[in-house]
Amino acid sequence: MLLQETKDYVEDVLLPDYMNGFNSANFIASCFLSDLDELSMHEDLCSLTDMSKNILKNRKEFTDYVVKAFQDVEADNGSD
């Protein structure tokens, strides 16, 4: 189960930073997961936060949440 902190991060940081009109929701999620995978392989240099661990543990739910949040933002922007 995704933490509320993770959901807030997706809505407040991840999507605003990566929604550029070219990236798809799945692309954003997969790139982010790839970056976390890379960081997790170097635990001798850095430690993952609880939020990062939660995302890696719940990959499918994270991807599904990013897709839904992405669609919600698009719908909100389309109704302006």
C-alpha positions, 0 to 999 in steps of 0.5 A: 500500500502506498503511503500518503507521503508518496501520493503527495509527492507524485501530485506535488513534485513528480508530475509538475516536474515531469509533465512537459507535454511529451512524457506519458504517465507510464514513461514518468513512472518507469523512469522514476522506478529505474532511477530508484533501482539504480540508487538502491544498488549503491546502498554503500553510497546512499540510503533510500528513504522510507518513501523510496522503499515504499515505492519500490515495494509497491511498483504496480500500485505506484505506476497505477497511481501515477497514471491516474494522477496524470489523467486527473491533471490532464482532465483538470487542465482540459476543463479550464 
